[in-house]
């Protein structure tokens, strides 16, 4: 909540400053038209399952090797 209040204060400070300095908030027609880059969504559930499976496999391998060595 504090972060949101800080951003709100910063935005209001910027708006009041731009009004006092008479800075218009108009897009420059010479500015390049920027389009957002579409990114693939990461499937975290599958990564978590793979991580857990790797952990279990490594633990089992460790147990088998330590049992075999003993």
Residue frames as a rotation matrix with the C-alpha (Angstrom) as fourth column:
UNK 1
0.568 0.823 0.000 0.00
0.823 -0.568 0.000 0.00
0.000 0.000 -1.000 0.00
UNK 2
0.385 -0.508 -0.771 2.88
0.180 -0.778 0.602 2.35
-0.905 -0.371 -0.208 0.75
UNK 3
-0.654 -0.640 0.403 4.30
0.476 0.065 0.877 1.71
-0.588 0.765 0.262 -2.72
UNK 4
-0.094 0.723 0.684 0.99
0.968 -0.095 0.234 2.70
0.234 0.684 -0.691 -4.32
UNK 5
0.786 0.374 -0.493 0.80
0.529 -0.819 0.222 5.88
-0.321 -0.435 -0.842 -2.26
UNK 6
-0.073 -0.902 -0.427 4.38
0.188 -0.432 0.882 6.78
-0.980 -0.015 0.201 -3.23
UNK 7
-0.695 -0.151 0.703 3.59
0.695 0.112 0.710 6.31
-0.186 0.982 0.027 -6.91
UNK 8
0.355 0.900 0.253 0.41
0.916 -0.389 0.098 8.37
0.186 0.197 -0.963 -6.58
UNK 9
0.623 -0.201 -0.756 2.35
0.291 -0.837 0.463 11.20
-0.726 -0.508 -0.463 -4.93
UNK 10
-0.493 -0.869 0.035 5.03
0.297 -0.130 0.946 11.04
-0.818 0.477 0.322 -7.62
UNK 11
-0.416 0.425 0.804 2.38
0.900 0.067 0.430 11.18
0.129 0.902 -0.411 -10.36
UNK 12
0.686 0.714 -0.139 0.60
0.728 -0.676 0.115 14.13
-0.012 -0.180 -0.984 -8.73
UNK 13
0.235 -0.704 -0.671 3.94
0.196 -0.642 0.742 15.93
-0.952 -0.306 -0.013 -8.32
UNK 14
-0.700 -0.513 0.498 4.69
0.542 0.074 0.837 15.39
-0.466 0.855 0.226 -12.00
UNK 15
0.009 0.800 0.600 1.27
0.961 -0.174 0.217 16.64
0.277 0.574 -0.770 -13.07
UNK 16
0.786 0.291 -0.545 1.48
0.492 -0.829 0.266 19.75
-0.375 -0.477 -0.795 -10.90
UNK 17
-0.129 -0.917 -0.376 5.00
0.190 -0.395 0.899 20.49
-0.973 0.044 0.226 -12.13
UNK 18
-0.673 -0.097 0.734 3.99
0.725 0.115 0.680 20.06
-0.150 0.989 -0.007 -15.78
UNK 19
0.434 0.873 0.223 1.02
0.884 -0.461 0.084 22.39
0.176 0.161 -0.971 -15.23
UNK 20
0.629 -0.247 -0.737 3.22
0.283 -0.811 0.513 25.07
-0.724 -0.531 -0.440 -13.62
UNK 21
-0.432 -0.883 -0.183 5.79
0.034 -0.218 0.975 24.85
-0.901 0.416 0.124 -16.41
UNK 22
0.376 0.711 -0.594 3.05
-0.645 -0.259 -0.719 24.67
-0.665 0.653 0.361 -19.07
UNK 23
-0.792 -0.600 -0.116 4.31
-0.538 0.595 0.597 21.37
-0.289 0.535 -0.794 -20.52
UNK 24
0.215 0.925 -0.312 1.62
-0.976 0.195 -0.095 19.78
-0.027 0.325 0.945 -22.71
UNK 25
-0.368 -0.251 0.895 1.15
-0.333 0.935 0.125 16.02
-0.868 -0.252 -0.427 -22.48
UNK 26
0.731 0.548 -0.407 0.83
-0.536 0.092 -0.839 15.51
-0.422 0.832 0.361 -26.22
UNK 27
0.413 -0.575 0.707 2.53
0.494 0.793 0.356 12.79
-0.765 0.202 0.611 -28.22
UNK 28
-0.185 -0.602 -0.777 5.20
-0.497 -0.624 0.602 14.07
-0.848 0.498 -0.184 -30.57
UNK 29
0.825 0.550 -0.133 4.20
-0.384 0.371 -0.845 13.27
-0.415 0.748 0.517 -34.19
UNK 30
0.345 -0.785 -0.515 7.89
-0.780 0.066 -0.623 12.65
0.523 0.616 -0.589 -35.01
UNK 31
-0.214 -0.402 0.890 8.24
-0.865 0.502 0.019 10.04
-0.455 -0.766 -0.455 -32.27
UNK 32
-0.784 -0.095 -0.613 8.50
-0.444 0.776 0.448 6.43
0.433 0.624 -0.651 -33.45
UNK 33
0.337 0.934 0.119 5.41
-0.866 0.258 0.429 4.28
0.370 -0.248 0.895 -33.08
UNK 34
-0.741 -0.655 0.150 6.42
-0.646 0.634 -0.425 1.65
0.183 -0.412 -0.893 -30.58
UNK 35
0.390 0.829 -0.402 4.55
-0.624 0.559 0.547 -1.64
0.677 0.037 0.735 -30.46
UNK 36
0.271 -0.281 0.921 4.83
-0.862 0.355 0.362 -4.03
-0.428 -0.892 -0.146 -27.54
UNK 37
-0.513 -0.506 -0.694 6.75
-0.715 0.698 0.020 -7.25
0.474 0.506 -0.720 -28.14
UNK 38
0.642 0.764 0.066 4.63
-0.707 0.556 0.437 -10.33
0.297 -0.327 0.897 -27.60
UNK 39
-0.533 -0.826 0.182 6.38
-0.820 0.452 -0.351 -12.81
0.208 -0.336 -0.919 -25.34
UNK 40
-0.110 0.448 -0.887 5.56
-0.032 0.891 0.454 -16.44
0.993 0.078 -0.084 -24.74
UNK 41
0.485 0.336 0.807 4.02
-0.807 -0.184 0.561 -17.10
0.337 -0.924 0.182 -21.37
UNK 42
-0.640 -0.751 -0.165 6.12
-0.565 0.604 -0.562 -19.27
0.521 -0.266 -0.811 -19.11
UNK 43
0.483 0.776 -0.405 4.35
-0.276 0.574 0.771 -22.34
0.831 -0.261 0.491 -17.82
UNK 44
-0.235 -0.620 0.749 5.49
-0.882 -0.188 -0.432 -22.30
0.408 -0.762 -0.503 -14.22
UNK 45
0.571 0.517 0.638 3.51
-0.751 0.643 0.150 -25.38
-0.333 -0.565 0.755 -13.24
UNK 46
0.940 -0.249 -0.234 5.47
0.068 0.807 -0.586 -27.61
0.335 0.535 0.776 -15.61
UNK 47
0.065 -0.971 0.232 8.77
-0.308 -0.240 -0.920 -26.12
0.949 -0.011 -0.315 -14.46
UNK 48
-0.013 -0.012 1.000 7.85
-0.998 -0.055 -0.013 -26.75
0.055 -0.998 -0.011 -10.85
UNK 49
0.884 0.373 0.283 6.96
-0.384 0.923 -0.017 -30.37
-0.268 -0.093 0.959 -11.61
UNK 50
0.681 -0.699 -0.217 10.24
0.116 0.396 -0.911 -30.85
0.723 0.595 0.350 -13.48
UNK 51
-0.116 -0.735 0.668 12.17
-0.668 -0.440 -0.601 -29.29
0.735 -0.515 -0.440 -10.61
UNK 52
0.292 0.307 0.906 10.47
-0.912 0.374 0.168 -31.56
-0.287 -0.875 0.390 -8.06
UNK 53
0.996 0.084 -0.023 11.04
-0.087 0.927 -0.365 -34.62
-0.010 0.365 0.931 -10.25
UNK 54
0.347 -0.937 -0.020 14.73
-0.101 -0.016 -0.995 -33.72
0.932 0.348 -0.101 -10.68
UNK 55
-0.129 -0.368 0.921 15.08
-0.928 -0.281 -0.243 -33.25
0.348 -0.886 -0.305 -6.93
UNK 56
0.629 0.438 0.642 13.44
-0.652 0.747 0.130 -36.60
-0.423 -0.501 0.756 -6.20
UNK 57
0.932 -0.303 -0.199 15.52
0.081 0.710 -0.700 -38.40
0.354 0.636 0.686 -8.83
UNK 58
0.070 -0.961 0.269 18.75
-0.355 -0.276 -0.893 -36.86
0.932 -0.032 -0.360 -7.53
UNK 59
0.010 -0.004 1.000 17.83
-1.000 -0.009 0.010 -37.72
0.009 -1.000 -0.004 -3.95
UNK 60
0.880 0.353 0.318 16.99
-0.356 0.933 -0.052 -41.31
-0.315 -0.067 0.947 -4.87
UNK 61
0.684 -0.701 -0.201 20.23
0.072 0.339 -0.938 -41.63
0.726 0.627 0.283 -6.81
UNK 62
-0.119 -0.720 0.684 22.15
-0.727 -0.406 -0.554 -40.24
0.676 -0.563 -0.475 -3.83
UNK 63
0.331 0.327 0.885 20.44
-0.888 0.425 0.175 -42.71
-0.319 -0.844 0.431 -1.50
UNK 64
0.998 0.059 -0.007 21.15
-0.058 0.921 -0.386 -45.65
-0.016 0.386 0.922 -3.81
UNK 65
0.389 -0.921 -0.017 24.80
-0.053 -0.004 -0.999 -44.68
0.920 0.389 -0.051 -4.28
UNK 66
-0.171 -0.461 0.871 25.38
-0.891 -0.306 -0.336 -44.08
0.422 -0.833 -0.358 -0.59
UNK 67
0.619 0.438 0.652 23.72
-0.674 0.723 0.154 -47.39
-0.404 -0.535 0.742 0.26
UNK 68
0.947 -0.272 -0.171 25.78
0.083 0.722 -0.687 -49.21
0.310 0.637 0.706 -2.35
UNK 69
0.120 -0.957 0.264 29.04
-0.333 -0.289 -0.897 -47.64
0.935 0.020 -0.354 -1.16
UNK 70
-0.006 -0.088 0.996 28.32
-0.999 -0.046 -0.010 -48.45
0.047 -0.995 -0.087 2.51
